[in-house]
Amino acid sequence: MKLSNKAVIPLVVILLVAAGGGGYYLWHQKQAGKGAQESKQGKELYTCPMHPFIIKDKPGSCPICGMTLVKKIEGTQASGKELDMLGHVSLSPTQMVMANVATTEAKAMPLNKEINATGIVQYDQSRQAKVTAWVAGRIDRLHVNKVGEYVSRNRPVAEVYSPDLVSAQQEYLLALKSREQFKNSPIQSISQGGEGLVASARQRLKLMGVKDEQIAGLEKAGQPNIRLPIYTPLSGVVIEKIALVGQYVNVGDPLFNIADLSTVWVEVEVYENEFPDIRIGQVVAIASQSYPGKTFRGRVSFIYPFLDPKTRTVKVRVEIPNPGLKLKPDMFVNARVLVPLGKSIVVPVSAVMDTGQRQVVWVEMKPGMFEPRDVEVGERSGDNIQILTGLKAGEKVASSGGYLIDSEAQLKGGGGGHQGMPGMKMEEKGAQPAAPAPKKGGGMDMNDMKM
């Protein structure tokens, strides 16, 4: 019985497939036996720590990431050093450029802690004074009529008519005449009594605010002055005017308030976690929006012994010279204090990743290869941060792109800074390395892979 052509063709195809499958099976068994024999004979194989599916029979570089191949150990007998390499991340120059990865060398350098605070300009209380009436009387003349005028201690600010002052001057003139009459007396008590009268009358005038030069003028003129000039105890600016022409005043009534603004205080509010670093005599830089780019410098003169319960701040008094009277009372300013911390290991703030429980930096072991490192950070100064432990001077860290390196490590199963600890074995984490896409145009050799 003859078969038709339609039945013969499928039969031939089936026989060819069966023959090919059998041949592949025999070849696979032969290669497996050969690999086992090579393994038994001690032939060394090499693999990539980042891409374990890459296996070669001689040393070289990974065709994917360029890392140096390491010896492949069968089973779980790999060395700790080789397994620790799984926590590393290797980036090609192109990947570093695309990820904007930049490295900075950790340096040992003097570091200052910067304390920033706000403050208010105040009058220097040791340079304030009141002009008061020394005698009761009537204000006949004012030499200062406006708030803000500058007054000098050598020039009178007002003149007061006082009947008591006129009487005291007349008594002094009579005492002078009596001294002249009694000084030639043969009786010693009488001659010395004239001196006593003069001294008593002179003291009374001085208690009324009459100066020595005014008393000398009174002796020379021989007649009392109707008006008494009133002087300020210090030179400065009038910040309050109370006196009016024609006003009657009693002893001790205030007439003016004077303030010397050549030196001012700045009361700075420092938070309670920062004020322990403040010391008497520290230099403070003061900046005001009224004078952009200009810095005033003063020193800490006093630290208040109490804390404001509402703002949780401690007031610090800074004494500042004020040439040109540029700093005005009640002006808001910004203060900056630099506290020296000594020589420390310093890296950019952007190099440290804070996971909430620990701080991690990516250290460049060799060009393009990074490993995560736990560090302990200290104070921050501007764009730099102090490293207390975990890093040495001269080591390079990723100052930018650290989070991208960390993401790459997690995608490849290396853990990174946000997952696991540095150096943790992949078997402990139950992760399998992912095979990244081959480089464009790289022509990855499939013969390098043994599944």
C-alpha positions as CSV (number, residue, x, y, z in Angstrom):
1,M,0.0,0.0,0.0
2,K,1.6,3.2,-1.1
3,L,1.6,6.3,1.1
4,S,0.6,9.6,-0.4
5,N,2.9,12.6,-0.6
6,K,0.8,14.5,2.1
7,A,1.5,11.7,4.6
8,V,5.2,11.4,3.9
9,I,6.2,15.0,4.4
10,P,5.0,15.3,8.1
11,L,6.6,12.0,8.9
12,V,10.0,13.2,7.6
13,V,9.7,16.4,9.7
14,I,9.0,14.4,12.8
15,L,12.0,12.2,12.3
16,L,14.3,15.2,11.8
17,V,13.1,16.9,15.0
18,A,13.6,13.7,17.0
19,A,17.1,13.2,15.6
20,G,18.0,16.9,16.4
21,G,16.6,16.6,20.0
22,G,18.5,13.5,20.6
23,G,21.7,15.0,19.3
24,Y,21.3,18.1,21.5
25,Y,20.7,15.9,24.5
26,L,23.8,13.8,23.8
27,W,25.8,17.0,23.3
28,H,24.5,18.6,26.6
29,Q,25.4,15.4,28.5
30,K,28.8,15.4,27.0
31,Q,29.5,19.1,27.9
32,A,28.2,18.6,31.4
33,G,30.5,15.6,31.8
34,K,33.3,17.6,30.4
35,G,32.6,20.5,32.8
36,A,32.5,18.1,35.8
37,Q,35.7,16.5,34.6
38,E,37.3,20.0,34.3
39,S,36.0,20.9,37.8
40,K,37.4,17.7,39.2
41,Q,40.7,18.4,37.5
42,G,40.8,21.7,39.3
43,K,40.3,24.0,36.2
44,E,39.6,27.6,37.5
45,L,36.5,29.5,36.2
46,Y,36.0,33.3,36.6
47,T,32.8,35.2,37.1
48,C,31.7,38.8,37.6
49,P,30.6,39.7,41.2
50,M,27.9,42.0,39.9
51,H,26.8,39.7,37.1
52,P,27.2,36.0,38.3
53,F,25.8,34.6,35.0
54,I,29.0,35.8,33.3
55,I,31.5,32.9,33.4
56,K,34.9,32.6,31.7
57,D,37.7,30.2,31.9
58,K,40.4,32.8,32.1
59,P,40.8,36.2,34.0
60,G,39.5,39.3,32.4
61,S,36.9,42.0,32.6
62,C,33.1,41.8,32.7
63,P,31.7,42.6,29.2
64,I,28.8,44.4,30.9
65,C,30.2,46.6,33.7
66,G,33.9,46.3,33.1
67,M,34.7,44.9,36.6
68,T,37.6,42.5,37.1
69,L,36.4,38.9,37.1
70,V,37.0,36.9,40.3
71,K,37.4,33.1,40.7
72,K,34.2,31.2,40.7
73,I,33.7,28.9,43.7
74,E,31.3,26.1,43.5
75,G,28.6,25.8,46.1
76,T,28.7,28.3,49.0
77,Q,32.4,28.1,49.6
78,A,33.1,31.7,48.4
79,S,35.4,33.8,50.4
80,G,34.1,36.7,52.5
81,K,36.0,39.2,50.4
82,E,34.4,37.9,47.2
83,L,30.9,37.9,48.7
84,D,31.4,41.4,50.1
85,M,32.0,42.6,46.6
86,L,28.3,42.1,46.0
87,G,27.7,45.2,48.1
88,H,29.8,47.3,45.7
89,V,28.4,49.2,42.7
90,S,30.5,49.7,39.6
91,L,29.6,52.4,37.1
92,S,31.0,53.0,33.7
93,P,32.2,56.5,32.7
94,T,29.1,57.0,30.7
95,Q,26.8,55.9,33.6
96,M,28.6,58.3,35.9
97,V,28.1,61.2,33.5
98,M,24.4,60.4,33.0
99,A,23.8,60.0,36.7
100,N,25.7,63.2,37.5
101,V,28.0,61.4,39.9
102,A,30.9,63.5,41.3
103,T,33.5,62.6,43.9
104,T,35.1,64.8,46.5
105,E,38.1,64.0,48.7
106,A,37.5,63.9,52.5
107,K,39.8,66.5,54.0
108,A,41.1,67.2,57.5
109,M,40.6,70.9,58.1
110,P,39.7,73.4,60.8
111,L,35.9,73.5,61.2
112,N,33.7,76.1,62.8
113,K,30.2,75.6,64.0
114,E,28.0,78.4,62.7
115,I,25.2,79.8,65.0
116,N,22.7,82.0,63.3
117,A,20.2,84.1,65.2
118,T,18.1,87.3,65.0
119,G,18.5,90.3,67.2
120,I,17.3,93.8,67.9
121,V,19.4,96.9,68.3
122,Q,19.0,98.5,71.7
123,Y,20.4,101.6,73.5
124,D,23.6,101.1,75.5
125,Q,22.1,101.5,79.0
126,S,25.5,102.5,80.4
127,R,25.4,105.4,78.0
128,Q,22.0,106.9,78.9
129,A,21.2,109.8,81.2
130,K,18.5,112.2,82.3
131,V,18.8,115.9,82.5
132,T,17.1,117.0,85.7
133,A,16.4,120.3,87.6
134,W,18.9,120.8,90.4
135,V,16.8,123.7,91.9
136,A,13.2,124.6,91.9
137,G,12.3,127.4,89.5
138,R,11.0,128.5,86.1
139,I,12.5,127.5,82.8
140,D,13.3,130.7,81.0
141,R,15.2,129.5,78.0
142,L,15.7,126.2,76.1
143,H,18.8,125.6,73.9
144,V,17.4,122.3,72.7
145,N,13.9,122.2,71.2
146,K,13.6,119.0,69.3
147,V,14.1,115.2,69.8
148,G,17.0,113.9,67.9
149,E,19.3,116.9,68.3
150,Y,22.9,116.3,69.4
151,V,23.9,117.8,72.7
152,S,27.3,118.2,74.3
153,R,28.2,118.1,77.9
154,N,30.1,121.3,77.6
155,R,27.1,123.3,76.4
156,P,24.0,124.2,78.4
157,V,20.6,122.7,77.3
158,A,18.4,125.1,79.3
159,E,18.4,128.0,81.7
160,V,16.3,128.2,84.9
161,Y,15.4,131.2,87.1
162,S,15.3,130.2,90.8
163,P,14.9,132.6,93.8
164,D,16.7,130.0,95.9
165,L,19.7,130.1,93.6
166,V,19.8,133.9,93.8
167,S,19.7,133.8,97.6
168,A,22.5,131.2,97.7
169,Q,24.7,133.4,95.4
170,Q,24.1,136.4,97.6
171,E,25.1,134.4,100.7
172,Y,28.3,133.4,99.0
173,L,29.2,137.0,98.1
174,L,28.5,138.1,101.7
175,A,30.7,135.2,103.0
176,L,33.5,136.5,100.8
177,K,33.2,140.0,102.2
178,S,33.1,138.6,105.8
179,R,36.3,136.6,105.2
180,E,38.1,139.7,104.1
181,Q,36.9,141.6,107.2
182,F,37.8,138.7,109.6
183,K,41.1,137.6,108.2
184,N,43.1,140.3,110.0
185,S,41.4,139.7,113.3
186,P,43.9,138.9,116.2
187,I,41.5,136.3,117.4
188,Q,42.2,133.0,115.6
189,S,38.7,131.6,115.9
190,I,37.2,134.7,114.2
191,S,39.8,134.7,111.4
192,Q,39.1,131.0,110.7
193,G,35.4,131.5,111.0
194,G,35.4,133.6,107.8
195,E,36.9,130.7,105.9
196,G,34.2,128.4,107.2
197,L,31.4,130.7,106.0
198,V,32.9,130.8,102.5
199,A,33.3,127.0,102.3
200,S,29.7,126.5,103.5
201,A,28.2,128.9,101.0
202,R,30.3,127.4,98.2
203,Q,29.2,123.9,99.0
204,R,25.5,125.0,98.9
205,L,26.0,126.4,95.4
206,K,27.6,123.2,94.2
207,L,24.7,121.2,95.5
208,M,22.4,123.4,93.3
209,G,24.4,122.4,90.2
210,V,26.7,125.4,90.0
211,K,30.0,124.5,88.5
212,D,33.4,125.8,89.7
213,E,33.9,128.0,86.7
214,Q,30.5,129.6,87.3
215,I,31.4,130.2,91.0
216,A,34.7,131.8,89.7
217,G,32.6,134.1,87.4
218,L,30.4,135.0,90.3
219,E,33.4,136.1,92.4
220,K,34.7,138.1,89.5
221,A,31.4,139.8,88.7
222,G,30.4,140.5,92.3
223,Q,26.7,140.1,91.7
224,P,24.4,137.1,91.4
225,N,23.3,135.5,88.1
226,I,19.5,135.5,87.6
227,R,19.5,132.4,85.5
228,L,21.3,129.1,86.1
229,P,22.5,127.2,83.0
230,I,21.7,123.5,83.1
231,Y,24.2,121.0,81.5
232,T,23.8,117.4,80.4
233,P,25.9,114.7,82.1
234,L,27.0,113.2,78.8
235,S,27.1,114.0,75.1
236,G,24.6,112.3,72.9
237,V,21.3,112.5,71.2
238,V,18.0,113.8,72.7
239,I,15.6,110.8,72.7
240,E,12.9,112.5,74.8
241,K,12.1,116.2,75.5
242,I,9.9,117.0,78.5
243,A,10.8,120.6,79.3
244,L,8.9,123.6,78.0
245,V,9.7,127.3,78.2
246,G,7.9,128.9,81.1
247,Q,7.4,125.6,82.9
248,Y,7.9,125.5,86.6
249,V,9.9,122.6,87.9
250,N,10.9,121.2,91.2
251,V,14.2,119.7,92.3
252,G,14.7,116.4,90.5
253,D,12.1,116.9,87.7
254,P,13.4,115.4,84.4
255,L,13.9,117.8,81.5
256,F,15.5,115.6,78.8
257,N,16.5,112.0,78.1
258,I,19.9,111.7,76.4
259,A,21.5,108.6,74.8
260,D,25.0,108.2,73.5
261,L,24.7,106.1,70.3
262,S,28.4,105.8,69.5
263,T,28.1,102.3,71.0
264,V,24.9,100.2,70.9
265,W,23.7,96.8,72.2
266,V,22.3,94.1,70.0
267,E,20.2,91.6,72.0
268,V,20.4,88.3,70.1
269,E,18.0,85.4,70.8
270,V,19.8,82.1,70.7
271,Y,18.0,78.8,70.9
272,E,18.5,76.7,74.0
273,N,20.3,73.9,72.2
274,E,22.9,76.4,70.9
275,F,23.6,78.9,73.7
276,P,26.0,76.5,75.6
277,D,28.5,77.2,72.8
278,I,28.3,81.0,73.4
279,R,31.1,82.5,75.4
280,I,31.9,86.1,76.7
281,G,34.2,87.8,74.3
282,Q,33.2,85.9,71.2
283,V,33.2,87.9,68.0
284,V,29.7,88.3,66.4
285,A,29.0,89.4,62.8
286,I,25.9,91.5,62.5
287,A,24.2,92.1,59.1
288,S,21.2,94.4,58.5
289,Q,18.9,94.6,55.5
290,S,19.4,98.4,55.6
291,Y,23.1,97.9,54.5
292,P,23.4,95.0,52.1
293,G,26.8,93.6,52.0
294,K,28.1,95.4,55.1
295,T,29.0,93.5,58.2
296,F,29.2,95.1,61.7
297,R,31.4,93.3,64.3
298,G,31.0,93.2,68.0
299,R,31.7,91.0,71.0
300,V,29.5,89.1,73.4
301,S,29.4,91.2,76.6
302,F,26.7,89.4,78.6
303,I,24.6,86.2,78.6
304,Y,21.2,86.6,80.3
305,P,20.7,84.1,83.2
306,F,17.2,83.2,82.2
307,L,15.3,81.6,79.3
308,D,12.2,82.9,77.5
309,P,9.6,80.2,78.0
310,K,7.6,81.3,74.9
311,T,10.4,81.4,72.4
312,R,12.7,78.9,74.1
313,T,15.6,81.2,73.6
314,V,18.3,82.9,75.7
315,K,19.2,86.5,75.1
316,V,22.8,87.3,74.4
317,R,24.0,90.9,74.6
318,V,26.5,92.0,71.9
319,E,28.3,95.3,72.3
320,I,29.0,97.0,68.9
321,P,30.8,100.3,68.0
322,N,28.4,102.4,65.9
323,P,30.4,104.9,63.9
324,G,28.2,107.2,61.8
325,L,25.2,106.1,63.9
326,K,24.2,103.6,61.2
327,L,22.6,101.1,63.6
328,K,19.4,102.5,64.9
329,P,17.6,101.3,68.1
330,D,14.8,98.8,67.5
331,M,16.3,97.8,64.2
332,F,16.1,94.1,63.3
333,V,19.4,92.4,62.4
334,N,20.9,89.0,61.7
335,A,23.7,87.7,63.9
336,R,26.3,85.0,63.1
337,V,28.7,83.4,65.6
338,L,31.5,81.0,64.6
339,V,32.4,78.5,67.2
340,P,35.8,76.8,66.5
341,L,35.5,72.9,66.6
342,G,39.2,72.2,65.8
343,K,40.6,70.0,63.0
344,S,38.1,67.5,61.7
345,I,37.4,65.2,58.8
346,V,35.0,67.2,56.5
347,V,32.9,66.2,53.5
348,P,30.1,67.9,51.6
349,V,26.6,67.6,53.2
350,S,25.3,66.1,49.9
351,A,27.7,63.2,50.3
352,V,25.9,61.9,53.5
353,M,22.6,59.9,53.1
354,D,20.5,59.9,56.3
355,T,18.2,56.8,56.5
356,G,16.8,57.9,59.8
357,Q,18.7,55.2,61.7
358,R,22.2,55.6,60.3
359,Q,24.2,57.8,58.0
360,V,25.9,56.3,54.9
361,V,28.4,57.6,52.4
362,W,29.5,56.0,49.1
363,V,33.2,55.6,49.1
364,E,35.1,55.3,45.8
365,M,37.4,52.2,46.1
366,K,38.8,52.7,42.6
367,P,37.6,54.6,39.6
368,G,34.0,53.8,39.0
369,M,33.6,51.3,41.9
370,F,31.7,52.5,45.1
371,E,31.0,50.8,48.4
372,P,28.6,52.0,51.2
373,R,30.2,53.0,54.5
374,D,28.5,53.8,57.8
375,V,29.7,57.1,59.3
376,E,29.0,59.1,62.4
377,V,28.4,62.8,61.7
378,G,29.0,65.8,63.9
379,E,28.3,69.5,63.4
380,R,27.3,71.1,60.1
381,S,29.0,74.2,58.9
382,G,27.6,75.7,55.7
383,D,27.8,73.1,52.9
384,N,30.2,70.9,54.9
385,I,29.6,68.4,57.6
386,Q,31.9,66.9,60.3
387,I,32.7,63.2,60.1
388,L,33.5,61.7,63.6
389,T,34.1,58.1,62.6
390,G,33.9,55.8,59.6
391,L,36.0,57.8,57.1
392,K,39.7,58.8,56.8
393,A,41.3,61.8,55.2
394,G,42.1,61.3,51.5
395,E,39.3,58.9,50.8
396,K,37.0,60.0,48.0
397,V,33.2,60.0,48.4
398,A,30.3,60.6,46.0
399,S,29.3,64.2,46.7
400,S,26.5,64.0,44.2
401,G,24.5,61.1,42.7
402,G,24.8,59.1,45.9
403,Y,21.0,58.3,45.9
404,L,21.3,57.1,42.3
405,I,24.2,54.8,43.2
406,D,22.1,53.5,46.1
407,S,19.2,52.8,43.8
408,E,21.5,51.0,41.4
409,A,22.8,48.8,44.3
410,Q,19.2,47.9,45.3
411,L,18.2,47.0,41.8
412,K,21.3,44.8,41.4
413,G,20.6,43.2,44.8
414,G,23.5,44.8,46.6
415,G,21.4,46.3,49.3
416,G,22.8,49.8,49.3
417,G,22.4,52.3,52.1
418,H,18.7,52.1,52.5
419,Q,18.4,48.3,52.6
420,G,20.5,46.0,54.7
421,M,23.9,46.6,56.0
422,P,27.1,47.1,54.0
423,G,28.7,43.8,53.2
424,M,25.6,41.7,53.8
425,K,25.6,38.5,51.8
426,M,23.0,38.1,49.1
427,E,22.0,34.6,50.4
428,E,21.1,36.2,53.7
429,K,18.8,38.7,52.0
430,G,17.2,36.2,49.6
431,A,17.8,38.5,46.7
432,Q,19.0,37.5,43.2
433,P,21.1,39.7,41.0
434,A,19.2,41.2,38.1
435,A,20.8,41.1,34.7
436,P,20.9,44.6,33.2
437,A,20.4,45.2,29.6
438,P,23.5,44.9,27.4
439,K,25.2,48.0,26.2
440,K,24.1,49.4,22.9
441,G,26.4,48.4,20.2
442,G,28.5,46.4,22.7
443,G,27.8,43.1,21.0
444,M,27.8,41.0,24.2
445,D,29.2,37.6,23.6
446,M,26.5,35.0,24.4
447,N,29.3,32.4,24.7
448,D,30.4,34.1,27.9
449,M,27.2,33.0,29.7
450,K,26.6,29.6,31.1
451,M,23.2,29.1,32.5
